[in-house]
Structures are given as structure tokens and as C-alpha cells.
Amino acid sequence: MKVFVEDLKPGDPVDSLFSVKYKREVVQYANGWRFAFGAADKTGEVEVSYWGGDEKTAVQQAHDSFKEGGVVRVVGMVGSWKDRKKIDINEGKGSVAPATEYNITDFLPQSKKDLDELFGRLLALVDGMENEGLKKLLNAFFEDMYFAAEFKRAPGAMFIHHAWLGGLLEHSLAVAETAREAAKNYDVDMDLLTAGALLHDIGKMREFEVTTSIKIGEEGMLRGHVVIGEEMVRQKAKEVGLDGQTLLKLSHMILSHHGEHEKGAPKKPMFVEAILVYFADEMDAKASQFARIKSETNTEDFRVYDKYWGEVYLR
């Protein structure tokens, strides 16, 4: 049975699975050899100390049996040091070993919304399109069972907004629905707007590597999701035969959705559909964070300080 970091209590035994955030080298201490590593799940992180005896080889073997980024089964005792929880493994009484079977949702947060319902709303938007070229393009993505499964699982970011499983779907749909609502006040190509909104962050599916943590992969670090996403859409558009003018405008919407060069946009928005996607993206990213902070804060105070946003009003 999984025991989460937030539920660990000093003095209790622990036998549970954790992801490995970092791992220190084997060093000597008064009674032998030891090493430490960071154990984590979706509720927090705790340091684990492995206390071995005089046989350095045995301690080194335990150290080398698992890797950073993997999942391990930890058997030990919960303690505390400087008012912080820790786990101690005493050689011969406890153990650490790699685990091959685990539930990814124990280590990564996931959307609290019904992803199937969200995806159904997305498909309904696509089905309602009148532009057959754009409809064919979006169906080429979202009717692909493998792609759809990965899209529904993908996070929307590493840290700031929608940084959880299902975050990309949640964010993309919100941007599309927000942009469409705002578009009622303007003369807008609704199909182009919808396509740009649903596809604006598609490159994040290749930008991030999702294991027991969310991190930027090599391609994501060197190219970024804006460029990757525009390339993905351009390739698929050529496969389905989307006309050149529509593809050109759709490419611009993806390349400009960050709004400013300083924020990673190769181009600034140059027409109404592009500017609507940009502002809908900005609004959902920011509003979702304030909503998350308020929902997750348990205090009688009327405010809380967030390291990214500063002071957030709660009432």
C-alpha cells in the first residue's frame, strides 16, 4: 500500500514506493559507510539516509542498484532532523531496491476534471467546423487513438500552469472556449480561431519528458514547443492537403501565441484570430494559477504569498 510523503510520521516504520529525485555518493561516517538520496511523490519530498557497516562494497552495491529518476521501494523508519521528516535505512534491518511496477499518478498530480468529458467537448468543436480542410487537419490529430491518448495524458507545463497529467488538454480546450467567447464581439474566422487555439501548445507533447517527473527533454531545450508545434502542424497539414493560405495563418498563430519576442514568440500576433489566441492563452495560464492557489491554501488569513505571483488575495 502506497504511503505518501505528507502522511509519514516520525517513529513509524515505512515500506512504500518513491521516485528518486537525487542521489549522493557513498561516504564514510563514524560506524562505516553511508549515502543519501531524495525520495518523492506527488505530495512532497523527503531525504533518505542509508546507514551501512564497514563493508563499503555492500553499501556501494545498494547505492548502484537504482538510478536517479527511477522508482524504488524503501523499507525503513521515519525520523526527523531539524524539525524535518527523514527516513533512515539501517543495513540489515531495512532496504532500498528498484521497483518496476507502480502507478504514475502516485508521483505526478493529475487533472481534477473529467478528461473524457473535456475531450468530448474538444471533438464537438472540431465536428462543428465548416472549413473541411481545418476539420480534416484536426481530425488527423485527435482521431488518432495513440495521439489522443498521449494528448489527454500530457502536462501543460513543468511548474507554472497546468503542470499535471491532463494539463495540456485542460488548457487547450479552455483557450479555445475563451477565445471563441471573446470572438463574438469581432469579425472572426471562427474555424481558424478554434484550430489555432486547440493546436497552439501541441509542441509540448514533444517538449516534455514525463516519467515520475515532468522535465524538458533535449529537443524541448534546444528548440522549444513553439517551433516544434508549428513543425508538427505543418507536416500534418501537408499530409491532409490543407491549402497554403490557411496553413500560413495557422502557422503564424502558433508562432505568435506568446505575444512578445521576450517571451519566446518568433513573431508578434498580426491579425485578430492570432491576438485572440494570445490573450486567451495568457488569461487561462494566469487565472488557473490564482484559482489553484486559492483552492489549495488552508489558512484563516485573507492572503497568501506565492513565490511566483507574490501576494494572492483569498477571500
Long-range contacts (C-beta under 8 A, 24 or more apart in sequence): 2-41, 2-103, 2-106, 4-41, 4-42, 4-43, 4-44, 4-106, 5-39, 5-40, 5-41, 5-43, 5-44, 5-45, 5-46, 5-85, 6-43, 6-44, 7-43, 8-46, 8-78, 8-85, 8-87, 9-78, 10-78, 10-79, 10-80, 10-85, 11-77, 11-78, 11-79, 12-77, 12-78, 13-75, 13-76, 13-77, 13-78, 14-74, 14-75, 14-76, 14-77, 14-78, 14-87, 15-73, 15-74, 15-75, 16-73, 16-74, 17-41, 17-71, 17-72, 17-73, 17-74, 17-99, 17-102, 17-106, 18-46, 18-48, 18-71, 18-72, 18-74, 19-69, 19-70, 19-71, 19-72, 19-107, 19-212, 19-213, 20-66, 20-67, 20-68, 20-69, 20-70, 20-71, 20-72, 21-45, 21-68, 21-213, 22-68, 23-63, 23-66, 23-67, 23-68, 25-63, 26-56, 26-59, 26-60, 26-63, 28-56, 32-56, 32-59, 32-91, 33-59, 33-60, 34-59, 35-59, 35-62, 35-63, 37-68, 37-96, 39-72, 39-74, 39-87, 40-107, 40-212, 41-106, 41-107, 42-105, 42-106, 42-107, 42-108, 42-109, 46-85, 46-86, 46-87, 47-84, 47-86, 47-87, 48-74, 48-76, 48-86, 48-87, 48-88, 48-89, 48-96, 49-86, 49-87, 49-88, 49-89, 50-89, 50-91, 50-96, 51-88, 51-89, 51-90, 51-91, 52-91, 53-91, 53-92, 58-91, 59-91, 62-91, 62-95, 62-96, 65-96, 65-97, 65-98, 66-96, 66-97, 66-98, 67-98, 69-211, 69-212, 69-213, 70-98, 70-99, 70-212, 71-98, 71-99, 71-102, 71-107, 71-212, 72-96, 72-97, 72-98, 72-99, 73-97, 73-98, 73-99, 102-212, 104-165, 104-212, 105-165, 107-212, 107-213, 108-155, 108-164, 108-165, 108-210, 108-212, 108-213, 108-214, 109-163, 109-164, 109-165, 110-164, 110-165, 110-166, 111-164, 111-165, 111-166, 111-167, 111-169, 111-170, 113-166, 113-170, 115-152, 115-166, 115-169, 115-170, 118-166, 118-169, 118-170, 118-173, 119-148, 119-152, 119-169, 121-173, 121-177, 122-169, 122-172, 122-173, 122-176, 122-198, 125-176, 125-177, 125-180, 125-194, 125-198, 126-194, 126-198, 129-191, 129-194, 129-195, 130-191, 131-191, 131-192, 131-246, 133-240, 133-241, 133-242, 133-243, 133-246, 134-191, 134-192, 134-194, 134-195, 134-242, 134-246, 134-250, 135-191, 136-240, 136-241, 136-242, 137-195, 137-233, 137-236, 137-237, 137-240, 137-242, 138-195, 138-198, 138-199, 140-236, 140-239, 140-240, 141-199, 141-202, 141-236, 150-205, 151-205, 153-210, 154-204, 154-205, 154-208, 154-210, 155-204, 155-208, 155-210, 155-214, 156-201, 156-204, 157-204, 157-214, 158-208, 158-214, 158-215, 158-216, 160-285, 160-289, 160-308, 161-284, 161-285, 161-286, 161-288, 161-289, 162-285, 162-288, 163-214, 165-210, 168-201, 168-204, 168-205, 171-201, 171-284, 171-285, 171-288, 172-197, 172-198, 172-199, 172-200, 172-201, 172-202, 173-198, 174-280, 174-284, 174-288, 175-200, 175-277, 175-280, 175-281, 175-284, 176-280, 178-280, 178-283, 178-284, 179-276, 179-277, 179-279, 179-280, 182-276, 182-279, 182-280, 183-273, 183-276, 186-272, 186-276, 187-272, 188-272, 188-273, 188-276, 189-273, 192-246, 192-249, 192-250, 192-253, 192-273, 193-273, 193-276, 193-277, 195-250, 196-250, 196-253, 196-254, 196-257, 196-273, 196-274, 196-277, 197-277, 197-280, 197-281, 199-229, 199-233, 199-250, 199-254, 200-229, 200-253, 200-254, 200-257, 200-277, 200-281, 201-225, 201-229, 201-257, 201-281, 202-229, 202-232, 202-233, 202-254, 203-227, 203-228, 203-229, 203-230, 203-231, 203-232, 203-254, 204-229, 205-232, 206-232, 224-264, 226-254, 226-255, 226-257, 226-258, 226-264, 226-265, 226-266, 227-255, 227-266, 229-254, 230-254, 230-255, 249-273, 249-274, 253-277, 257-281
